[in-house]
Amino acid sequence: AAKYHYLTFGWLIEGIVRGATGRSLSQVVHDEIAKPLNISEELLMGLGEGGYGRLKGAGRLTDLTLKRSSANISGAPEPVSEESDAVSEADTSAEERKTKEQANTTRSRPIEGGMLLLNPTFFNNPRIREASIPAANGHFSARALARFYWALLDPSKSGLFTV
């Protein structure tokens, strides 16, 4: 059950913010945080329609990549290496051979269902990046993050987050 909560908490926050303000979370973040800090083009929750092409074309957006195979991200067994295949059959028990066969079968299957959301490269899709997904597709520059955290650390100077 915990595997999908990293996304669901965002929708809960979205519902609370929308109920209290009548605006989406991305609109509140834009109006109340990004705009006053002068980072509205650098701190985005969803890129908005056409935003992917605009930012990608300007060189301000990169794709997420993995050093491991996507099968490993989904919880499948690690691939069997060339060295381990070189072990003679006499040195390998029937149980070890069965495990290797299962690993080879598992890693060749495509990622399906909820496991797809555990693969960060799923979020390279332009339509996903343009959508407002409260817990999953914030887009920030290093400057915007620094300015945002500065505002949290010293609200008296930023003018944000005052009661």
BELWO-V854573 format. One record per residue. N is the residue number from 1. SS is DSSP state (alpha for helix, beta for strand, coil for the rest). Layout:
BEGIN
n=(N;N)
ss=(SS;SS)
END
This chain:
BEGIN
n=(1;2;3;4;5;6;7;8;9;10;11;12;13;14;15;16;17;18;19;20;21;22;23;24;25;26;27;28;29;30;31;32;33;34;35;36;37;38;39;40;41;42;43;44;45;46;47;48;49;50;51;52;53;54;55;56;57;58;59;60;61;62;63;64;65;66;67;68;69;70;71;72;73;74;75;76;77;78;79;80;81;82;83;84;85;86;87;88;89;90;91;92;93;94;95;96;97;98;99;100;101;102;103;104;105;106;107;108;109;110;111;112;113;114;115;116;117;118;119;120;121;122;123;124;125;126;127;128;129;130;131;132;133;134;135;136;137;138;139;140;141;142;143;144;145;146;147;148;149;150;151;152;153;154;155;156;157;158;159;160;161;162;163)
ss=(coil;alpha;alpha;alpha;alpha;alpha;alpha;alpha;alpha;alpha;alpha;alpha;alpha;alpha;alpha;alpha;alpha;alpha;alpha;alpha;alpha;coil;coil;coil;alpha;alpha;alpha;alpha;alpha;alpha;alpha;alpha;alpha;alpha;coil;coil;coil;coil;coil;coil;coil;coil;beta;beta;beta;coil;coil;coil;coil;coil;alpha;alpha;alpha;alpha;alpha;alpha;alpha;coil;coil;coil;coil;coil;coil;coil;coil;coil;coil;coil;coil;alpha;alpha;alpha;alpha;coil;coil;coil;coil;coil;coil;coil;coil;alpha;alpha;alpha;alpha;coil;coil;coil;alpha;alpha;alpha;coil;coil;alpha;alpha;alpha;alpha;alpha;alpha;alpha;alpha;alpha;alpha;alpha;alpha;alpha;alpha;coil;coil;coil;coil;coil;alpha;alpha;alpha;alpha;alpha;alpha;coil;alpha;alpha;alpha;alpha;alpha;coil;alpha;alpha;alpha;alpha;alpha;coil;coil;coil;coil;coil;coil;coil;beta;beta;beta;coil;alpha;alpha;alpha;alpha;alpha;alpha;alpha;alpha;alpha;alpha;alpha;alpha;coil;alpha;alpha;alpha;alpha;coil;coil;coil;coil;coil)
END
